[in-house]
């Protein structure tokens, strides 16, 4: 799948998470007894399959079967959505304007060298894609210079 399509899905998922947090009825955190009780009860609402198809392709690309078990894809998707949710909530907390910025995400992953390096790589690729869409000739010249060195 194209890089932009996955990025769009992540953006949509993050915005839905932020909106659901903003609509939450209570601004107060759950007590430890409430948290324990809520973790013991099974979820009544099944999550939408936001990344299901893309995860299947990614799993296959990383060596899994071309038709992985649905339970496996569901588990991976749950982990991905939980990670995105946690990062989004933490980014909203550290952000100043109520809007998540690149700097907020960078702050959150600053102590994890692998995540920080990947973030920097993705931001660089994003900038290159913006230039490519805006001016393909300029992009071609940039790539020529980059790989001729």
N, C-alpha and C positions, 0 to 999 in steps of 0.2 A: 504494500500500500504506500502511497505517496506520503512523504514526511509531513506535509501540510495537513493531510486528512487526520492523522493521528494527533497532531498538535491541536487541531480544532476539537476533537473529541475530548481531549484533556481539558481544554478551556471550558467546554460546555459542562463537563462533569464538575469542575472546580466552581463554576458560577452557580450550578444547582446546589452544591453543598453550602456555599456561602449564603444563598437565598434561604435554604432550609434552616440554617443556624440563625439567621436574622428573624425568621418567623417563629422561632421556638417560644413557647408560652412562658417559660420561667428564665429570668436572667441569672438565677442562682444555680451553682453547681450542685450535682446530686451528692448526698451524703454517702459515706462508705457503705452503709446498710442498704441504701437505695441502689447503689451501683452493683453490689453483690446480688441483690434480688433480681435486678434487671438482667444480669449476665447469666443467671440460672434459667430464666424463662426463654423458650425458643422464640425466635423472631416470628411475628405473626404475618409480616408483610415480606414477600419475596422480592429481592432486588431485581431491578431491570438488568438485562444483559447489555451493558453499555459497550464493553470491549471484547465481547465473546469471540466474534469472528477474527479480529486482529490478534487476539491472544492465541487462537488456534494456529494462525500463520506463523506467529513468533515461535511458538513451541515447536512446530515442525522445522523452522529454520535453525533452531538450537538442537535438533537431533531427535525430537519426539516423533511418534508416528504421525502420518498425514491426517489421520482421524483419531485424535486422542479421546480418552474417556471424557464424557460430559462432566462427570463429577470432578475430574482433575481440572478442567478448564474453569468450572464454577469456583473451585477452591482458589485457583490462581487469581481469578477475577476478584474474588472477595478480598484477597490480600492486597491487590493493586488498589481497589477502591478504598480500603481501609488506610493504606499508605497515603493516597491522595487526600483523603478526608483529614487525616492527622496533620499532614503538611499544610493544608489549606487553613485549618483552624489555628495552627501555630503561627502561620504567616499573618493571619488577620490580627492575632494578638500582638505580634512584634511590630506590625505596620503602624504608621502614624495616621495615615489619611483614611483608613478603612478600605483602601484599595491595595491589593497585593502587587508588589513590584518585584523586579528581578533582584534588587538588593535585599528584599525580605527573604527570598528563597536562598540567596547566597549566604546570608547571615545564618540561616537554619542549618545549612550543610557545611559551614566553615570548618568544622572539626573532623569531617569525613573526607579525606583527600580524594577518594575515588568518586564520590558524588560531586564534589566541588569541580574536579577535572571534567567530569561528564557534563555538568552544568555549563562550564566555560566553553566546551566543545559545541554543545547545542546552541548556545547563544551566538557563537561565531558562525555556525552554519546558518542560523536564522538571518544574521546580517548579510551573509553571502547570497542567500535566497532573495532577500529584499532587493539587493543590488541587481541580481540577475533578472528579476521581474521588471525592474524599472529600466535598466539599460543593459541588454544582453552583450553588447559590444564591450562595454566597460568591464563587465564580469569576465569575458573571455580574455581581455588584456590582463586583468588581475591574476587569473589562473595561470596564464602563460608566464608571468613574472614569478609567481609563487613556485612553480615547478621547474623553472629554468635555473633557479639558484642552487 
